[in-house]
């Protein structure tokens, strides 16, 4: 899970990315994104439960 804060200058936002690593080439690849302006854990919790 990677999180990047304040992606835009317009509002306080967060971009979350689920990143997996290829076992042979060892390269990373993002497989899911969540963009939110809510700073609580609720959006992330819902996102992770959805992916599960």
PyMOL Python script that loads the backbone (N, CA, C, O; Angstrom):
from pymol import cmd

cmd.read_pdbstr("""\
ATOM      1  N   UNK A   1       0.857  -1.171   0.000  1.00  0.00           N
ATOM      2  CA  UNK A   1       0.000   0.000   0.000  1.00  0.00           C
ATOM      3  C   UNK A   1       0.898   1.227   0.000  1.00  0.00           C
ATOM      4  O   UNK A   1       1.791   1.355   0.838  1.00  0.00           O
ATOM      5  N   UNK A   2       0.660   2.110  -0.925  1.00  0.00           N
ATOM      6  CA  UNK A   2       1.413   3.357  -1.022  1.00  0.00           C
ATOM      7  C   UNK A   2       0.421   4.506  -0.901  1.00  0.00           C
ATOM      8  O   UNK A   2      -0.679   4.444  -1.450  1.00  0.00           O
ATOM      9  N   UNK A   3       0.808   5.545  -0.188  1.00  0.00           N
ATOM     10  CA  UNK A   3      -0.060   6.713  -0.032  1.00  0.00           C
ATOM     11  C   UNK A   3       0.703   7.968  -0.425  1.00  0.00           C
ATOM     12  O   UNK A   3       1.841   8.176  -0.002  1.00  0.00           O
ATOM     13  N   UNK A   4       0.062   8.804  -1.241  1.00  0.00           N
ATOM     14  CA  UNK A   4       0.623  10.084  -1.640  1.00  0.00           C
ATOM     15  C   UNK A   4      -0.361  11.167  -1.222  1.00  0.00           C
ATOM     16  O   UNK A   4      -1.534  11.130  -1.593  1.00  0.00           O
ATOM     17  N   UNK A   5       0.125  12.129  -0.448  1.00  0.00           N
ATOM     18  CA  UNK A   5      -0.742  13.169   0.105  1.00  0.00           C
ATOM     19  C   UNK A   5      -0.632  14.453  -0.702  1.00  0.00           C
ATOM     20  O   UNK A   5       0.396  14.721  -1.325  1.00  0.00           O
ATOM     21  N   UNK A   6      -1.706  15.251  -0.685  1.00  0.00           N
ATOM     22  CA  UNK A   6      -1.761  16.556  -1.356  1.00  0.00           C
ATOM     23  C   UNK A   6      -1.356  16.450  -2.825  1.00  0.00           C
ATOM     24  O   UNK A   6      -0.441  17.130  -3.288  1.00  0.00           O
ATOM     25  N   UNK A   7      -2.059  15.586  -3.537  1.00  0.00           N
ATOM     26  CA  UNK A   7      -1.780  15.357  -4.950  1.00  0.00           C
ATOM     27  C   UNK A   7      -2.060  16.618  -5.764  1.00  0.00           C
ATOM     28  O   UNK A   7      -1.332  16.922  -6.709  1.00  0.00           O
ATOM     29  N   UNK A   8      -3.104  17.345  -5.403  1.00  0.00           N
ATOM     30  CA  UNK A   8      -3.429  18.596  -6.083  1.00  0.00           C
ATOM     31  C   UNK A   8      -3.282  19.755  -5.104  1.00  0.00           C
ATOM     32  O   UNK A   8      -3.235  19.552  -3.891  1.00  0.00           O
ATOM     33  N   UNK A   9      -3.210  20.938  -5.628  1.00  0.00           N
ATOM     34  CA  UNK A   9      -3.112  22.123  -4.769  1.00  0.00           C
ATOM     35  C   UNK A   9      -4.494  22.672  -4.409  1.00  0.00           C
ATOM     36  O   UNK A   9      -4.592  23.648  -3.665  1.00  0.00           O
ATOM     37  N   UNK A  10      -5.551  22.064  -4.921  1.00  0.00           N
ATOM     38  CA  UNK A  10      -6.904  22.568  -4.708  1.00  0.00           C
ATOM     39  C   UNK A  10      -7.506  22.153  -3.369  1.00  0.00           C
ATOM     40  O   UNK A  10      -8.324  22.885  -2.812  1.00  0.00           O
ATOM     41  N   UNK A  11      -7.118  21.001  -2.849  1.00  0.00           N
ATOM     42  CA  UNK A  11      -7.700  20.513  -1.597  1.00  0.00           C
ATOM     43  C   UNK A  11      -6.739  19.515  -0.951  1.00  0.00           C
ATOM     44  O   UNK A  11      -5.762  19.084  -1.563  1.00  0.00           O
ATOM     45  N   UNK A  12      -7.036  19.163   0.283  1.00  0.00           N
ATOM     46  CA  UNK A  12      -6.243  18.137   0.963  1.00  0.00           C
ATOM     47  C   UNK A  12      -6.765  16.779   0.508  1.00  0.00           C
ATOM     48  O   UNK A  12      -7.851  16.357   0.904  1.00  0.00           O
ATOM     49  N   UNK A  13      -5.995  16.111  -0.312  1.00  0.00           N
ATOM     50  CA  UNK A  13      -6.428  14.844  -0.860  1.00  0.00           C
ATOM     51  C   UNK A  13      -5.338  13.794  -0.687  1.00  0.00           C
ATOM     52  O   UNK A  13      -4.185  14.106  -0.390  1.00  0.00           O
ATOM     53  N   UNK A  14      -5.733  12.554  -0.881  1.00  0.00           N
ATOM     54  CA  UNK A  14      -4.811  11.441  -0.740  1.00  0.00           C
ATOM     55  C   UNK A  14      -5.055  10.450  -1.866  1.00  0.00           C
ATOM     56  O   UNK A  14      -6.198  10.135  -2.198  1.00  0.00           O
ATOM     57  N   UNK A  15      -3.976   9.966  -2.445  1.00  0.00           N
ATOM     58  CA  UNK A  15      -4.044   8.923  -3.459  1.00  0.00           C
ATOM     59  C   UNK A  15      -3.405   7.671  -2.878  1.00  0.00           C
ATOM     60  O   UNK A  15      -2.213   7.657  -2.570  1.00  0.00           O
ATOM     61  N   UNK A  16      -4.207   6.617  -2.730  1.00  0.00           N
ATOM     62  CA  UNK A  16      -3.707   5.326  -2.255  1.00  0.00           C
ATOM     63  C   UNK A  16      -3.549   4.410  -3.459  1.00  0.00           C
ATOM     64  O   UNK A  16      -4.362   4.438  -4.383  1.00  0.00           O
ATOM     65  N   UNK A  17      -2.503   3.602  -3.442  1.00  0.00           N
ATOM     66  CA  UNK A  17      -2.293   2.625  -4.506  1.00  0.00           C
ATOM     67  C   UNK A  17      -1.889   1.288  -3.894  1.00  0.00           C
ATOM     68  O   UNK A  17      -1.056   1.229  -2.989  1.00  0.00           O
ATOM     69  N   UNK A  18      -2.489   0.228  -4.399  1.00  0.00           N
ATOM     70  CA  UNK A  18      -2.069  -1.123  -4.048  1.00  0.00           C
ATOM     71  C   UNK A  18      -1.054  -1.529  -5.111  1.00  0.00           C
ATOM     72  O   UNK A  18      -1.351  -1.515  -6.305  1.00  0.00           O
ATOM     73  N   UNK A  19       0.136  -1.888  -4.668  1.00  0.00           N
ATOM     74  CA  UNK A  19       1.231  -2.218  -5.578  1.00  0.00           C
ATOM     75  C   UNK A  19       1.665  -3.655  -5.323  1.00  0.00           C
ATOM     76  O   UNK A  19       1.857  -4.060  -4.176  1.00  0.00           O
ATOM     77  N   UNK A  20       1.819  -4.427  -6.403  1.00  0.00           N
ATOM     78  CA  UNK A  20       2.311  -5.797  -6.286  1.00  0.00           C
ATOM     79  C   UNK A  20       3.672  -5.894  -6.959  1.00  0.00           C
ATOM     80  O   UNK A  20       4.005  -5.112  -7.849  1.00  0.00           O
ATOM     81  N   UNK A  21       4.443  -6.865  -6.516  1.00  0.00           N
ATOM     82  CA  UNK A  21       5.783  -7.080  -7.060  1.00  0.00           C
ATOM     83  C   UNK A  21       5.811  -8.408  -7.815  1.00  0.00           C
ATOM     84  O   UNK A  21       5.393  -9.439  -7.288  1.00  0.00           O
ATOM     85  N   UNK A  22       6.305  -8.372  -9.050  1.00  0.00           N
ATOM     86  CA  UNK A  22       6.434  -9.590  -9.849  1.00  0.00           C
ATOM     87  C   UNK A  22       7.526 -10.457  -9.234  1.00  0.00           C
ATOM     88  O   UNK A  22       8.620  -9.956  -8.972  1.00  0.00           O
ATOM     89  N   UNK A  23       7.264 -11.747  -8.993  1.00  0.00           N
ATOM     90  CA  UNK A  23       8.236 -12.581  -8.279  1.00  0.00           C
ATOM     91  C   UNK A  23       9.528 -12.854  -9.046  1.00  0.00           C
ATOM     92  O   UNK A  23      10.562 -13.112  -8.430  1.00  0.00           O
ATOM     93  N   UNK A  24       9.488 -12.804 -10.362  1.00  0.00           N
ATOM     94  CA  UNK A  24      10.695 -13.108 -11.140  1.00  0.00           C
ATOM     95  C   UNK A  24      11.453 -11.843 -11.519  1.00  0.00           C
ATOM     96  O   UNK A  24      12.659 -11.751 -11.293  1.00  0.00           O
ATOM     97  N   UNK A  25      10.752 -10.866 -12.096  1.00  0.00           N
ATOM     98  CA  UNK A  25      11.429  -9.654 -12.562  1.00  0.00           C
ATOM     99  C   UNK A  25      11.652  -8.633 -11.463  1.00  0.00           C
ATOM    100  O   UNK A  25      12.441  -7.702 -11.626  1.00  0.00           O
ATOM    101  N   UNK A  26      10.950  -8.805 -10.327  1.00  0.00           N
ATOM    102  CA  UNK A  26      11.055  -7.893  -9.177  1.00  0.00           C
ATOM    103  C   UNK A  26      10.635  -6.462  -9.528  1.00  0.00           C
ATOM    104  O   UNK A  26      11.084  -5.512  -8.887  1.00  0.00           O
ATOM    105  N   UNK A  27       9.786  -6.304 -10.529  1.00  0.00           N
ATOM    106  CA  UNK A  27       9.271  -4.983 -10.880  1.00  0.00           C
ATOM    107  C   UNK A  27       7.924  -4.774 -10.195  1.00  0.00           C
ATOM    108  O   UNK A  27       7.171  -5.724  -9.979  1.00  0.00           O
ATOM    109  N   UNK A  28       7.636  -3.534  -9.860  1.00  0.00           N
ATOM    110  CA  UNK A  28       6.390  -3.187  -9.183  1.00  0.00           C
ATOM    111  C   UNK A  28       5.338  -2.752 -10.189  1.00  0.00           C
ATOM    112  O   UNK A  28       5.645  -2.161 -11.224  1.00  0.00           O
ATOM    113  N   UNK A  29       4.087  -3.062  -9.859  1.00  0.00           N
ATOM    114  CA  UNK A  29       2.982  -2.686 -10.729  1.00  0.00           C
ATOM    115  C   UNK A  29       1.778  -2.302  -9.876  1.00  0.00           C
ATOM    116  O   UNK A  29       1.328  -3.107  -9.061  1.00  0.00           O
ATOM    117  N   UNK A  30       1.242  -1.087 -10.044  1.00  0.00           N
ATOM    118  CA  UNK A  30       0.027  -0.719  -9.305  1.00  0.00           C
ATOM    119  C   UNK A  30      -1.170  -1.474  -9.879  1.00  0.00           C
ATOM    120  O   UNK A  30      -1.318  -1.588 -11.096  1.00  0.00           O
ATOM    121  N   UNK A  31      -2.022  -1.988  -8.994  1.00  0.00           N
ATOM    122  CA  UNK A  31      -3.174  -2.767  -9.450  1.00  0.00           C
ATOM    123  C   UNK A  31      -4.510  -2.157  -9.041  1.00  0.00           C
ATOM    124  O   UNK A  31      -5.549  -2.542  -9.578  1.00  0.00           O
ATOM    125  N   UNK A  32      -4.505  -1.212  -8.100  1.00  0.00           N
ATOM    126  CA  UNK A  32      -5.752  -0.570  -7.673  1.00  0.00           C
ATOM    127  C   UNK A  32      -5.435   0.802  -7.085  1.00  0.00           C
ATOM    128  O   UNK A  32      -4.401   0.997  -6.447  1.00  0.00           O
ATOM    129  N   UNK A  33      -6.349   1.750  -7.313  1.00  0.00           N
ATOM    130  CA  UNK A  33      -6.181   3.117  -6.821  1.00  0.00           C
ATOM    131  C   UNK A  33      -7.406   3.558  -6.035  1.00  0.00           C
ATOM    132  O   UNK A  33      -8.526   3.128  -6.311  1.00  0.00           O
ATOM    133  N   UNK A  34      -7.179   4.419  -5.058  1.00  0.00           N
ATOM    134  CA  UNK A  34      -8.263   5.093  -4.336  1.00  0.00           C
ATOM    135  C   UNK A  34      -7.848   6.549  -4.178  1.00  0.00           C
ATOM    136  O   UNK A  34      -6.794   6.847  -3.617  1.00  0.00           O
ATOM    137  N   UNK A  35      -8.685   7.450  -4.678  1.00  0.00           N
ATOM    138  CA  UNK A  35      -8.455   8.887  -4.528  1.00  0.00           C
ATOM    139  C   UNK A  35      -9.542   9.429  -3.620  1.00  0.00           C
ATOM    140  O   UNK A  35     -10.727   9.240  -3.894  1.00  0.00           O
ATOM    141  N   UNK A  36      -9.155  10.104  -2.536  1.00  0.00           N
ATOM    142  CA  UNK A  36     -10.142  10.603  -1.578  1.00  0.00           C
ATOM    143  C   UNK A  36      -9.702  11.934  -0.972  1.00  0.00           C
ATOM    144  O   UNK A  36      -8.511  12.232  -0.885  1.00  0.00           O
ATOM    145  N   UNK A  37     -10.682  12.718  -0.560  1.00  0.00           N
ATOM    146  CA  UNK A  37     -10.403  13.951   0.179  1.00  0.00           C
ATOM    147  C   UNK A  37     -10.731  13.777   1.655  1.00  0.00           C
ATOM    148  O   UNK A  37     -10.511  14.684   2.458  1.00  0.00           O
ATOM    149  N   UNK A  38     -11.257  12.613   2.008  1.00  0.00           N
ATOM    150  CA  UNK A  38     -11.592  12.299   3.400  1.00  0.00           C
ATOM    151  C   UNK A  38     -10.333  11.795   4.097  1.00  0.00           C
ATOM    152  O   UNK A  38      -9.746  10.801   3.668  1.00  0.00           O
ATOM    153  N   UNK A  39      -9.913  12.465   5.162  1.00  0.00           N
ATOM    154  CA  UNK A  39      -8.672  12.115   5.853  1.00  0.00           C
ATOM    155  C   UNK A  39      -8.862  11.029   6.912  1.00  0.00           C
ATOM    156  O   UNK A  39      -7.902  10.650   7.583  1.00  0.00           O
ATOM    157  N   UNK A  40     -10.081  10.527   7.070  1.00  0.00           N
ATOM    158  CA  UNK A  40     -10.316   9.472   8.059  1.00  0.00           C
ATOM    159  C   UNK A  40      -9.936   8.107   7.472  1.00  0.00           C
ATOM    160  O   UNK A  40      -9.601   7.999   6.292  1.00  0.00           O
ATOM    161  N   UNK A  41      -9.993   7.082   8.301  1.00  0.00           N
ATOM    162  CA  UNK A  41      -9.673   5.725   7.864  1.00  0.00           C
ATOM    163  C   UNK A  41     -10.841   5.044   7.149  1.00  0.00           C
ATOM    164  O   UNK A  41     -10.659   3.992   6.538  1.00  0.00           O
ATOM    165  N   UNK A  42     -12.025   5.628   7.219  1.00  0.00           N
ATOM    166  CA  UNK A  42     -13.216   4.981   6.660  1.00  0.00           C
ATOM    167  C   UNK A  42     -13.092   4.670   5.159  1.00  0.00           C
ATOM    168  O   UNK A  42     -13.358   3.533   4.770  1.00  0.00           O
ATOM    169  N   UNK A  43     -12.703   5.621   4.301  1.00  0.00           N
ATOM    170  CA  UNK A  43     -12.604   5.295   2.871  1.00  0.00           C
ATOM    171  C   UNK A  43     -11.579   4.186   2.598  1.00  0.00           C
ATOM    172  O   UNK A  43     -11.808   3.315   1.759  1.00  0.00           O
ATOM    173  N   UNK A  44     -10.464   4.228   3.303  1.00  0.00           N
ATOM    174  CA  UNK A  44      -9.440   3.205   3.108  1.00  0.00           C
ATOM    175  C   UNK A  44      -9.941   1.845   3.578  1.00  0.00           C
ATOM    176  O   UNK A  44      -9.681   0.831   2.931  1.00  0.00           O
ATOM    177  N   UNK A  45     -10.650   1.817   4.689  1.00  0.00           N
ATOM    178  CA  UNK A  45     -11.212   0.572   5.203  1.00  0.00           C
ATOM    179  C   UNK A  45     -12.201  -0.031   4.199  1.00  0.00           C
ATOM    180  O   UNK A  45     -12.159  -1.232   3.930  1.00  0.00           O
ATOM    181  N   UNK A  46     -13.077   0.789   3.656  1.00  0.00           N
ATOM    182  CA  UNK A  46     -14.043   0.314   2.647  1.00  0.00           C
ATOM    183  C   UNK A  46     -13.330  -0.183   1.394  1.00  0.00           C
ATOM    184  O   UNK A  46     -13.700  -1.213   0.831  1.00  0.00           O
ATOM    185  N   UNK A  47     -12.325   0.538   0.965  1.00  0.00           N
ATOM    186  CA  UNK A  47     -11.538   0.179  -0.219  1.00  0.00           C
ATOM    187  C   UNK A  47     -10.881  -1.184  -0.037  1.00  0.00           C
ATOM    188  O   UNK A  47     -10.954  -2.031  -0.928  1.00  0.00           O
ATOM    189  N   UNK A  48     -10.241  -1.403   1.105  1.00  0.00           N
ATOM    190  CA  UNK A  48      -9.548  -2.667   1.347  1.00  0.00           C
ATOM    191  C   UNK A  48     -10.534  -3.826   1.499  1.00  0.00           C
ATOM    192  O   UNK A  48     -10.247  -4.942   1.065  1.00  0.00           O
ATOM    193  N   UNK A  49     -11.682  -3.572   2.106  1.00  0.00           N
ATOM    194  CA  UNK A  49     -12.696  -4.629   2.196  1.00  0.00           C
ATOM    195  C   UNK A  49     -13.265  -4.963   0.818  1.00  0.00           C
ATOM    196  O   UNK A  49     -13.569  -6.123   0.539  1.00  0.00           O
ATOM    197  N   UNK A  50     -13.409  -3.966  -0.036  1.00  0.00           N
ATOM    198  CA  UNK A  50     -13.889  -4.197  -1.398  1.00  0.00           C
ATOM    199  C   UNK A  50     -12.903  -5.068  -2.175  1.00  0.00           C
ATOM    200  O   UNK A  50     -13.314  -5.963  -2.915  1.00  0.00           O
ATOM    201  N   UNK A  51     -11.615  -4.812  -2.011  1.00  0.00           N
ATOM    202  CA  UNK A  51     -10.599  -5.590  -2.723  1.00  0.00           C
ATOM    203  C   UNK A  51     -10.486  -7.016  -2.202  1.00  0.00           C
ATOM    204  O   UNK A  51     -10.129  -7.937  -2.936  1.00  0.00           O
ATOM    205  N   UNK A  52     -10.792  -7.175  -0.942  1.00  0.00           N
ATOM    206  CA  UNK A  52     -10.688  -8.503  -0.330  1.00  0.00           C
ATOM    207  C   UNK A  52     -11.682  -9.445  -0.960  1.00  0.00           C
ATOM    208  O   UNK A  52     -11.751 -10.614  -0.580  1.00  0.00           O
TER     209      UNK A  52
END
""", "prot")
cmd.dss("prot")
cmd.show_as("cartoon", "prot")
cmd.util.cbc("prot")
cmd.orient("prot")
